Amino acid sequence: MPPVNNGNNNGKSYWRGLDELQQTPEFVEFMHREFPSGASELLDSGDRRHFLKIMGASFALAGVGLTGCRRWPEETIVPYAVRPEGQTPGKPMQYATSFELNGVSHGVLAISYDGRPIKLEGNPEHPVSRGSSDAIAQAAILNLYDPDRSRRVRHNGSDSSWDAFTDWAKDHFDGLEGNRGSGLAILSEETDSPSAKAMRDQLMARFPDATWHTYEPLSNDNAREGSIRAFGRSFRTHLELENAQTIVSLDADFLSAHPAATKLMRDYAAGRRADDRDRTMNRLYVCEGTFSLTGANADHRFNMRAQDVAVVAARLAAAVVGNPSQALRQALAAFDEIELDTPFIEQMAADLQRHRGRSAVVAGDNQPPVVHWLTHLINEALDNVGETVRYTARENDISHFAALRDLSEKLEAGEVNTLVVVGGNPVYNAPADFEFAAKVEQLKEAGGHLIHLSDYVDETSRKATWHINRAHFLEAWGDGRAYDGTVCISQPLIEPLFNGKSAVEVLAFLAGDDAPNGHTIVQQTFREMTGLTDYERAWRRAVHDGVLSGSALASERPSVRRGNLDSELNAWRERWAPAANDSAEIIFVRDHKIHDGRFANNGWLQELPDPLTKLTWDNAAVMNPAMAKRLNAKTGDMIRITFGDRELDAAVMELPGHGRQSITLSLGYGREFNGRIAAGAGFNANVLRNSQNAGYLNASVSKIRGSYKLATTQLHHAFDSVGGRGKQERLPSIFREATRDEYVNQPKFVNKAEGLHVPHRLSLWEENLPFHRQGGYKGAEYAWAMSIDLSACVGCGACVVACQAENNIPIVGKEQVLTGREMHWIRIDRYFRVDDTSRPDAEENPDAICFQPVTCMHCENAPCEQVCPVAATVHDEDGLNVMVYNRCIGTRYCSNNCPYKVRRFNYFDYHRRKPYREIGYAHVDREYFTTPQAAAHPIEQMQFNPEVTIRVRGVMEKCTFCVQRISIAKIDARSKRRRERRPDEKITERIAVEDGSFTTACAQACPAKAIEFGDLLDENSRVVQKHRHERGYELLEEFNTKPRLKYLGKLRNPRQDTEVAASITTAESEAKVHA
């Protein structure tokens, strides 16, 4: 294996992945091909016979596949004769609505064209989203138009109807009512919907002996139980990171897995820019065994097993908690006897003490209740409550695993004869020790009934007596509460496509309402909840805004109880065990893309690269390269994980920086229903997970025969303008970063980057650009540009999905991703950084991870334009680099000549081609040749943005800076100016578009607000300020392409040795005062 530094003598190294670091033959071949692998396989063979066979097959297909040789199927255009009131055809409308996930409502604005919702954005009025969104919110629109959605009621596996169900249910539930509901059990997803709770109360009033159970596979049971032990009742913790200078994460992925992650990303990023006079930055410490998005953004990240985090929490509490009781002091001190090296505790505690009232400590849901208890105690001791940490009370908050265990025991005892499952998929994701699927079979064998409300005919619905197809949130009325308790309203934008029913409608029917109406239920609940005299006005305002203003729950300041904490700590210390050589810690985590599996059939999310592994279409057993070596395995090899009598076979994915003694398994994969996207994707980690070890467990691991193809994207589209050592030496100039102290001493550090060499800015010909410096193109009125702040970007990927949703970017499938043909217009490059390449473990434990979004730079000296033989890529009147699709003949010269590797080629009509997994990169179905060009499934077509052209086979495409949004903004600005002019006035001046009146899809979605877009000719615009920022630089500026996109260099805030000594001294004195 080559050395980590690849001949670099400056002690620092950047690399994209292990294949690049090790210069594997596959990577070298991939990098030196003119086009992605598989793009030219048909012509690469030197065999003349092979070439003639391919050409003969092509001519044979021509009679079927070419436009001139066949007749397209007849299509009908229906006239839009009657215009709905208040609607202009072709003009998009925005409506506020919301959707609930794990009991928390997320606010969105739904954009509708002619009654057809096509795009979701964050709701500016929502307290969490504030106009931003995450990848799941962006992709939720695709679930509405999923062809695999359940389309009808089913009875015992056969098609039925809602009327048939109601006829049966009326008699059945009338009989249960006569028995006070004995034998009836309801299993519901977590919900904070006031209407759902009202229907629950009515249902339980009708069936007083029935039992209600709530379950979520991604449960906050540990956090709930920790708050009960700490405060005596359940509280929800709220982080106010905009006020925090020091943040400690104890296995908490709050930038990704937290219900309020969108807000936390924004608040965290606001403290990373150092734009104030004092260059203030927050500092983040992370202790974890997996490799989370939060850990990737940490200033100091410490690898350990998940079960070792409790030791860190105890030692940290011992360092900062003043005046503990004798028993508590002894219990905390006992953790010093554990053989676990934590030299960073003193520094971490000193930093927390130095920022009393401006620090925050947060524990993850996988950590046991005692760690959450300690976290509350530490925050109280640091005076953080009311400043960086708030609490709101939770009423009737119950344990999800305890509730499902109770139901399982009732099923096993034969006490349930009718089970109603409202959402969720417990047959798939219930803990393995509950054997829920077997107990459902036992229920049916005994003559009982399972009724399931679900979006899909999934694992639970396939076992159901009655399956009821569920309405999408854009098809139904509903309500809920945001993370802070604000009441949110969900309004429909379209009639249910398949006559689905919402949860509140089904519950209302079971409660005795023969004709439940979602609108009536939600409106009535709103009236009773508010008790307002001017009810109608308040209702209309809430529906318009999507939220009920002022309805957030009030904060409380409970005191932490310390009694019994010592015994809890002693019990945990007794259970702690050191790592064993013959086992590994298995950590179960929420998947960054498909959550707990409910979004597994969403192609946008499946094809979105994971932020850390860059894996698509699957999960894997993610581990450190050191553990892979111990198992004699590499990426793609199969291993067997054994826990008790349960086994799981999974593929290995090596990830430098991952815990050396842990393996991470993402939940949500290995589904067993026939979704065209979800089928065959990944491995089902739920077969190992049990109720007692839902977060992590110790299991034996061994390598087995076989391998599995994993489709990752990180090494695709890599810069290779300078090969070998030159490339490695230039990487610090591609991704430019500095510490806060370096920034203070050298504000323009980006101009001093290692490997940077820009000899001159002279051109070989006379130029008319750039306009903002030389007057620009004759008649040009705008100079659109973008900036990306690398200090703010956390690498979440929301921009990638937002771009895909806005611009009709197709899903290509796993097989195409394997050959480097993914179509995303924006990618997020991930780099590992090693500061000391002489370290023997540099490959396994890099010092940092770097994220860099890369999209089309819209170069003013665009290399792509110079080589296109048909002028298909040109500059428009505003200086944007645009594509003329009708001219493109698919030479791909532009892609080859683009130094940024941001152009994408349509090898197929992907909207007509199914996203295959592993059939063959050239495989197509017969229907591909008999459907109209650019035609997709009729349901899928409804999501297309009518403002963006659907690209076809043989056409190149790329980022357009959302030119459709630019055009609308220009038209609106001109229309506004004309309305404002005097009757005799002639408009001669430039009509500027107001800064911030619109932005690109990626910038609008970005939770961290890392992306700015605007007009360089507007001196007061935010993008001008960013382009002039002292941290601003151009990517590959030595090529003199003059890109319109500028980056702001990354800042980190690690502790310095002098700072450590001063902080420890200060902390010791403060600790004595507070003691």
BAVEX-995488 format. One record per residue (C-alpha): y, x, z; residue in three letters. Coordinates in steps of 0.25 Angstrom, whole numbers, plus 5000, padded with zeros to 4 digits. Each point is the difference from the previous one (the first is absolute). Layout:
BEGIN
YXZALA
...
***
This chain:
BEGIN
500050005000MET
501450054997PRO
500950035011PRO
501049895004VAL
501250074996ASN
499550024986ASN
500750134999GLY
501349955007ASN
500550115009ASN
501149925007ASN
499149945011GLY
500249854995LYS
499249924991SER
500049864994TYR
498849944993TRP
499749854996ARG
498550005003GLY
498850085003LEU
499650014985ASP
501350064997GLU
499950105012LEU
498650044996GLN
500350004985GLN
498749934997THR
499650004985PRO
500249855000GLU
501450015004PHE
500350124991VAL
499449924988GLU
500849875004PHE
501350085001MET
499950074986HIS
499649884992ARG
501249954992GLU
499749855004PHE
499249945012PRO
498550025000SER
499349904991GLY
501249984991ALA
499550084989SER
498550015003GLU
499649934987LEU
500650114992LEU
499850125008ASP
498550024995SER
499950114990GLY
498849924994ASP
500449944986ARG
498949905001ARG
500549955013HIS
501449994994PHE
499649924988LEU
499249915009LYS
501249975009ILE
500949974988MET
498949914993GLY
499949925013ALA
501649995000SER
500049944986PHE
498949915004ALA
500849955011LEU
501249994991ALA
499549864995GLY
500049955014VAL
501150075007GLY
501250014990LEU
501149904999THR
499950004985GLY
498549974999CYS
499949885009ARG
500749875004ARG
500549995014TRP
499649885008PRO
501049884998GLU
501049995011GLU
500949895003THR
501550005004ILE
500449895009VAL
501549964999PRO
500850005013TYR
500649874997ALA
500549955014VAL
500750105009ARG
499849995015PRO
501349975008GLU
500850125005GLY
499150104991GLN
500450084988THR
498850044991PRO
499850145000GLY
500950035013LYS
499250055012PRO
500149935013MET
499850065014GLN
499449925011TYR
499850055015ALA
498649995005THR
499050075009SER
498550035001PHE
499250035013GLU
499150125002LEU
499350025013ASN
500849905007GLY
501450064996VAL
500949944989SER
500650094989HIS
501249954993GLY
500150014985VAL
500949954989LEU
499249944989ALA
500650014986ILE
499649884991SER
500249994985TYR
499949854995ASP
499249965012GLY
499150124999ARG
500150105012PRO
499850144994ILE
500650105010LYS
500150025015LEU
501150085007GLU
500450015015GLY
500949895006ASN
501350065005PRO
500149905011GLU
498650035006HIS
500250095012PRO
498850094996VAL
500150014985SER
501650004998ARG
499850004985GLY
498950105000SER
498549984998SER
498750085001ASP
498950014989ALA
499249885006ILE
501249914999ALA
500350054986GLN
498649974995ALA
499849875007ALA
500549934987ILE
498850054993LEU
499049925009ASN
500749874996LEU
499650034985TYR
498650065004ASP
499049944990PRO
498950025011ASP
500749915010ARG
499249885004SER
500449884991ARG
499349885007ARG
499349955012VAL
498550045001ARG
498849935007HIS
498850095003ASN
500450094988GLY
500249894990SER
501449954995ASP
500549885007SER
501449945003SER
501049985011TRP
499749855000ASP
498550035002ALA
500350085012PHE
500949905006THR
499049894998ASP
499050085007TRP
500950065011ALA
500649875004LYS
498649955004ASP
499650135006HIS
501250035009PHE
500149855004ASP
498650025006GLY
500550135007LEU
501249935005GLU
499049905007GLY
499450125007ASN
501350065004ARG
499850114990GLY
498850065007SER
499350104990GLY
501350024992LEU
500650144999ALA
501250054992ILE
500250144997LEU
501450044995SER
500750124995GLU
501150055009GLU
501249914998THR
501449985006ASP
500349884992SER
500749895008PRO
499449904990SER
498650055001ALA
500250005016LYS
500449864999ALA
498849964992MET
499150085009ARG
500649925012ASP
499749874993GLN
498650044996LEU
499750045014MET
500549875005ALA
499149924991ARG
498850105003PHE
500250045015PRO
498650065001ASP
500250094987ALA
500250155001THR
501150084993TRP
499850144997HIS
500950104993THR
499650134993TYR
500650114992GLU
499250134996PRO
501250085002LEU
500349965014SER
501050045010ASN
499149975012ASP
500250145006ASN
501549994999ALA
500049865006ARG
499050045011GLU
500850125003GLY
501349925002SER
499349905009ILE
499550115009ARG
501450065000ALA
500849885002PHE
499149895005GLY
500149924987ARG
500150024985SER
501250064993PHE
500350054986ARG
500650144999THR
501250014990HIS
500550144996LEU
501550034997GLU
499850134993LEU
501450004995GLU
500450045014ASN
498950105003ALA
500250154999GLN
498650045004THR
498849924996ILE
498550025005VAL
498949934993SER
498750005007LEU
499149964988ASP
501049894996ALA
500249994985ASP
501349925001PHE
500550044987LEU
498849934993SER
499149925009ALA
501149935009HIS
500349854997PRO
501550045000ALA
499750134992ALA
501149974990THR
501149995010LYS
499450135007LEU
500050084987MET
501549964998ARG
500450045014ASP
499250135000TYR
500650044987ALA
501449975004ALA
499850115011GLY
499550104990ARG
501250024991ARG
500950095009ALA
501249954993ASP
500949995012ASP
500950105005ARG
499050065010ASP
498950004990ARG
499249915010THR
498549984997MET
498949935007ASN
498750085003ARG
498649944999LEU
498850055007TYR
498649944996VAL
498650025007CYS
498949944992GLU
498650034994GLY
500149934987THR
501250044990PHE
501049885000SER
501249984992LEU
500850025013THR
499350135003GLY
500350054986ALA
501549975003ASN
500050075014ALA
500850125004ASP
498850045009HIS
498649954998ARG
498950035009PHE
498549984995ASN
499049955010MET
498949905001ARG
500549865003ALA
499449995013GLN
500750135004ASP
501449934999VAL
499849945014ALA
499950145005VAL
501450024994VAL
500549875005ALA
499650045014ALA
500550145000ARG
501449954994LEU
500149895011ALA
499750115010ALA
501250084995ALA
501049894999VAL
499749895010VAL
500850025013GLY
499549975014ASN
498649964997PRO
499149955011SER
499050105006GLN
498849934993ALA
500750004987LEU
500450145001ARG
498650045002GLN
499549924989ALA
501050064990LEU
499750145005ALA
498549984998ALA
500350004985PHE
500450145001ASP
498550045003GLU
499649944987ILE
499750124990GLU
501049964989LEU
501250094996ASP
501349935000THR
501150115000PRO
501049914994PHE
500149905012ILE
501150085007GLU
500850014987GLN
499849854997MET
500349965015ALA
501350095000ALA
500549934987ASP
499849865006LEU
500750045012GLN
501150064993ARG
500249864992HIS
499849905012ARG
500449874995GLY
499950054986ARG
498650024998SER
498749924998ALA
498550015002VAL
499149914993VAL
498549985000ALA
499149964989GLY
499149875000ASP
498850094999ASN
500350065014GLN
499449945012PRO
500849915010PRO
500350115009VAL
500750084990VAL
500949894997HIS
500249985015TRP
500450155001LEU
501049984988THR
500749895007HIS
500150085013LEU
500550124992ILE
501149924993ASN
500449945013GLU
500150135007ALA
500950064988LEU
501049885001ASP
499649964986ASN
499849855003VAL
501249924995GLY
500450124991GLU
498950044991THR
498949915005VAL
500149855002ARG
499049895005TYR
499849864996THR
499049915008ALA
498849954992ARG
499449865005GLU
498649964998ASN
499650144995ASP
498550025000ILE
499050104996SER
499549994986HIS
498750075003PHE
499849925013ALA
500249874992ALA
499050044989LEU
499050045010ARG
500149875007ASP
499849934987LEU
498850094997SER
499449975013GLU
500249854998LYS
499450004986LEU
498850085005GLU
499849905011ALA
500149884991GLY
501249945006GLU
500749994987VAL
499649904989ASN
501450014992THR
500750124997LEU
501450004993VAL
500550134996VAL
501550004996VAL
500250124992GLY
499450145003GLY
498650054996ASN
499250025012PRO
498750014993VAL
500550134993TYR
500950065011ASN
499549965014ALA
499550115008PRO
498650044997ALA
499449985014ASP
500449854999PHE
499149984988GLU
500949884996PHE
499349984986ALA
498749985007ALA
500549905010LYS
500749924989VAL
498649994993GLU
499549965013GLN
501049895001LEU
499749954986LYS
498550005002GLU
500249915012ALA
500749904992GLY
501450045003GLY
501250014991HIS
501050124997LEU
501349964993ILE
500850114995HIS
501550014995LEU
500150124991SER
500750064988ASP
498750054994TYR
498649965000VAL
499750125009ASP
498950045009GLU
500349895010THR
500249894990SER
498750034993ARG
499349965013LYS
500949885002ALA
499649864999THR
501449964996TRP
500950104993HIS
501549964999ILE
500850084990ASN
501350045007ARG
501449994995ALA
500850134998HIS
501250015008PHE
500949984988LEU
499349874998GLU
500249945014ALA
500949975011TRP
499850075013GLY
500750085011ASP
499850115009GLY
500750115009ARG
500550134996ALA
499650125009TYR
501249985009ASP
499749855001GLY
501049954990THR
499549874993VAL
499750014986CYS
499949894989ILE
499050014989SER
500449914988GLN
499149984987PRO
500650044987LEU
498949944991ILE
499049895001GLU
498650045005PRO
499350064987LEU
498649965005PHE
500449885010ASN
499850095012GLY
500349965014LYS
500850085010SER
499550035014ALA
500949905007VAL
499649894990GLU
498550025003VAL
500350005015LEU
500849884999ALA
498949934993PHE
499050045010LEU
500949955011ALA
500049864994GLY
501150004989ASP
499449944987ASP
501050044991ALA
500650135006PRO
501350054993ASN
500450155003GLY
501549974998HIS
500049885010THR
499250085010ILE
500950135000VAL
501349915000GLN
499549925012GLN
499650125007THR
501450074997PHE
500749875005ARG
499250005013GLU
500250155002MET
501550004999THR
500449875006GLY
501350014992LEU
500849884998THR
500550054986ASP
498650024996TYR
500149984985GLU
501050114998ARG
499350105009ALA
498749974992TRP
500750024987ARG
500650135004ARG
498650055006ALA
499349974987VAL
501250074992HIS
500050125009ASP
498550015002GLY
500250015015VAL
500649925012LEU
501250095004SER
500050035015GLY
498649965003SER
499550145003ALA
499350015014LEU
500850055011ALA
499750145005SER
499550025014GLU
500050135010ARG
498649995007PRO
499750115010SER
498850084999VAL
498949985010ARG
499350135005ARG
498949945008GLY
498650024995ASN
500650104990LEU
499350115007ASP
498749945000SER
500149964985GLU
500350154997LEU
498950055009ASN
499049904992ALA
500550054987TRP
499950155004ARG
498549975004GLU
499749954986ARG
500750114993TRP
499050104993ALA
500350134992PRO
499750004985ALA
498550024997ALA
499550094988ASN
499049904996ASP
501049884999SER
501449964995ALA
501049905004GLU
500149894990ILE
501449935000ILE
500249874994PHE
501449974994VAL
500849894993ARG
500050044985ASP
501450034995HIS
499849914988LYS
499149895002ILE
500249985015HIS
498649955006ASP
499549964986GLY
500749874998ARG
500850074988PHE
498750064995ALA
500149924987ASN
501450044997ASN
500050104989GLY
501450065002TRP
499650045014LEU
498650054996GLN
500750094990GLU
501150055009LEU
499750145005PRO
499850015015ASP
501250085005PRO
499150115006LEU
498850014992THR
500549954987LYS
498749924999LEU
500049874991THR
498949894999TRP
499250055012ASP
500050045014ASN
499250135005ALA
499650085012ALA
501250085001VAL
499950135007MET
500550145002ASN
499550104991PRO
499450085012ALA
499149885003MET
499649994986ALA
499650145000LYS
499249975013ARG
499349894992LEU
499850094988ASN
500749894992ALA
501249994991LYS
500949884995THR
499149904993GLY
498750045007ASP
499349895008MET
499850005015ILE
499349915010ARG
500749955013ILE
499049955010THR
500449935013PHE
498949945008GLY
499149924990ASP
501149984990ARG
500350094988GLU
501150024989LEU
499950094988ASP
501450044995ALA
500650104991ALA
500750135006VAL
501550014997MET
500650145005GLU
501449995006LEU
500750135005PRO
500749975013GLY
499049895005HIS
499450025014GLY
498950104999ARG
499049925009GLN
500349864994SER
499749914988ILE
500949894996THR
499549874993LEU
500949904995SER
499749855002LEU
500049904989GLY
499050064990TYR
498649974996GLY
500249864997ARG
498949914996GLU
500749894992PHE
500150004984ASN
501550034999GLY
500250084988ARG
500950105007ILE
499350005014ALA
498650014995ALA
499350135002GLY
501350075007ALA
499650095011GLY
499249995012PHE
500049905011ASN
500350075013ALA
499849875008ASN
498550025001VAL
500350115010LEU
501249945007ARG
499749935013ASN
500849925010SER
499950115011GLN
500450114990ASN
500949934990ALA
500950124999GLY
499150125000TYR
498650045004LEU
499150125000ASN
498950004990ALA
499150104993SER
500350044986VAL
499150074990SER
500150034985LYS
499149924991ILE
499650014985ARG
500949944990GLY
501550014996SER
501149894997TYR
501250014991LYS
501349995007LEU
501249974992ALA
501250085005THR
501450024994THR
500650125007GLN
499650104989LEU
500449924989HIS
501450024993HIS
500150135007ALA
501250104996PHE
499450114993ASP
501250064993SER
499850145006VAL
498550045002GLY
499350075011GLY
500850085010ARG
501349964993GLY
499749855003LYS
499750035015GLN
501350075001GLU
500849894994ARG
499549895009LEU
501050025011PRO
501149974989SER
499349874996ILE
499949955014PHE
501250065008ARG
500049995015GLU
500650065012ALA
500049985015THR
501249945007ARG
500550135005ASP
499950074987GLU
500849884994TYR
501150025011VAL
500150154996ASN
499849984985GLN
500549864996PRO
499750034985LYS
498650055003PHE
499449934987VAL
500850104992ASN
499350125007LYS
498549954998ALA
498950104998GLU
499750014985GLY
501249944996LEU
500650074987HIS
501049934991VAL
500650104991PRO
501149914994HIS
500449864996ARG
500350044985LEU
499549924989SER
499650044986LEU
500949894994TRP
501349935003GLU
499749885010GLU
500749885003ASN
499549985014LEU
499949985011PRO
501049895000PHE
500450015014HIS
500450154998ARG
500550004985GLN
500449864996GLY
498649964995GLY
499549924988TYR
501149934992LYS
500249865005GLY
499050025012ALA
500449915012GLU
498950045010TYR
499250125005ALA
498849955007TRP
499450095010ALA
499050015012MET
499950095012SER
498750015009ILE
500250065014ASP
498750075004LEU
500450005015SER
500049855000ALA
498849984991CYS
498749985008VAL
499049994988GLY
499649855003CYS
499949964985GLY
500849875000ALA
500850054989CYS
498850024991VAL
499549865002VAL
501449944998ALA
500250074987CYS
498649954995GLN
500449865004ALA
501450004994GLU
499650074987ASN
498649944996ASN
499350135002ILE
498549974998PRO
498850035008ILE
499150104993VAL
498750015009GLY
499350115007LYS
499450064988GLU
501350024993GLN
500650065013VAL
498850105000LEU
500550044986THR
501550015004GLY
500549884994ARG
500649925011GLU
501349934995MET
500950015012HIS
501550034996TRP
500350075013ILE
499050095008ARG
500150065013ILE
499650155000ASP
499350055013ARG
500150155003TYR
499450075012PHE
500850125005ARG
499550125007VAL
501050095007ASP
499150115003ASP
499050024989THR
499350115008SER
499549905010ARG
498449994999PRO
500149855001ASP
501249984990ALA
499149924991GLU
499549905011GLU
501349995007ASN
501350004992PRO
501350005008ASP
500649884993ALA
499949904989ILE
501149974990CYS
500249874992PHE
500850004987GLN
500249884992PRO
500150034985VAL
500449914989THR
500750024987CYS
501350085002MET
500749944988HIS
500450144996CYS
501350014992GLU
499450124992ASN
498649924999ALA
498950094995PRO
499249884996CYS
501049954990GLU
500050134993GLN
498649994996VAL
499849864996CYS
499849994985PRO
500449855000VAL
501250005010ALA
499249905009ALA
500650075012THR
501550004999VAL
501349995009HIS
500749875000ASP
501549975001GLU
500050035015ASP
499250134999GLY
498749955005LEU
498750054994ASN
499449884994VAL
498749974992MET
500049924987VAL
498649945001TYR
500049954986ASN
500350144994ARG
498950075009CYS
498850054992ILE
499350065011GLY
500150154997THR
500250035015ARG
500850124996TYR
501149955010CYS
499050005011SER
499550144997ASN
501550055000ASN
500449935013CYS
500150115011PRO
499949895010TYR
498749934995LYS
500649865002VAL
499649934987ARG
498849914999ARG
499249974988PHE
499349864997ASN
498650054995TYR
499649855000PHE
500749865001ASP
499850015015TYR
500449865003HIS
498949954991ARG
499050105005ARG
499249985014LYS
500350115010PRO
498650065000TYR
499550095010ARG
498950094994GLU
499549944987ILE
500750104991GLY
501450044996TYR
499949954986ALA
499249875004HIS
500649864996VAL
499549865000ASP
499849924987ARG
501249915005GLU
500950124999TYR
499949994984PHE
500249855000THR
501249975009THR
501450014995PRO
500650145002GLN
500750025013ALA
499449875005ALA
499450005014ALA
499349895008HIS
500849885000PRO
500250005015ILE
500350155000GLU
501149984990GLN
500849915009MET
500450125008GLN
500650074989PHE
501550035001ASN
500549944987PRO
501250105000GLU
499050114997VAL
499250034987THR
498550005001ILE
499550134995ARG
498850014991VAL
499050104996ARG
500550134993GLY
501449995007VAL
500750105010MET
500749955012GLU
500850055012LYS
501049965010CYS
501249934994THR
500950005013PHE
499749854999CYS
500949994988VAL
499849845001GLN
500750005013ARG
501150094995ILE
500249904988SER
500149885009ILE
501050075009ALA
500950044989LYS
500049864994ILE
500349945014ASP
501150105002ALA
500649974986ARG
499949855002SER
500750015014LYS
501150084994ARG
500249904989ARG
500149895010ARG
501050075008GLU
500950044989ARG
501349934996ARG
500049914988PRO
500950104992ASP
499350135006GLU
499250094991LYS
499050085007ILE
500150154996THR
499650075012GLU
498550045003ARG
499349895008ILE
499350075011ALA
498849945007VAL
500249995015GLU
499350115007ASP
498849945008GLY
500049864992SER
498650044994PHE
499150115001THR
498650044994THR
498749945005ALA
499650135007CYS
501350025007ALA
500049855004GLN
498650015006ALA
500250145007CYS
499949975015PRO
500650145004ALA
501249984990LYS
499650134994ALA
500449964986ILE
501449974995GLU
500449954986PHE
501449984994GLY
501050044990ASP
500550155000LEU
501349954994LEU
500349925013ASP
500650115008GLU
499849925013ASN
498649964997SER
498950055010ARG
499250074989VAL
501250094997VAL
500150045015GLN
498550034999LYS
500150084987HIS
501250085007ARG
499250025013HIS
499850145004GLU
498549985001ARG
500049954985GLY
499250074990TYR
499349974986GLU
498650024998LEU
499650114990LEU
501550034998GLU
499750134993GLU
499649924988PHE
501449944999ASN
499549864997THR
501249955008LYS
499249895007PRO
500749875005ARG
499150005012LEU
500450105012LYS
499250035012TYR
500550035014LEU
499350115007GLY
499049975011LYS
500450035014LEU
499150025012ARG
500350015015ASN
499050095007PRO
500250065013ARG
500650145000GLN
499650115011ASP
501450005006THR
500049855000GLU
498750005007VAL
500550095012ALA
501349925002ALA
499349874999SER
499050045010ILE
501050055010THR
500949874998THR
498849915001ALA
499550065013GLU
501449985007SER
500049864995GLU
498649975005ALA
500450045014LYS
501249915000VAL
499249884995HIS
498950035009ALA
***
